[in-house]
Amino acid sequence: MAFTPIAVDRDAMTIMGVQFPDKGSLERAANALGSNMYEGFEPTPSLVELYRDFVAGKVAPSALVTLIKERL
């Protein structure tokens, strides 16, 4: 299975240009995205931002599906 690599800048703490608050959250996000990409997920900066905000508790679980549909 082939997939397109995404831009991860560990020095700037960004994934696809989306800023992360610390290296730990960046690494967890990069690992989660990589696992999902292996299964066929194609991330966009908007979806990376949504993932970051959801994990940080800024997006309620009840709103997640609606927001994903809006960003696809």
Secondary structure, DSSP 8 states (H G I E B T S, - for coil): -------EETTTTEETTEE-SSHHHHHHHHHHHHHHHHTT----HHHHHHHHHHHTT-S-HHHHHHHHHHH-
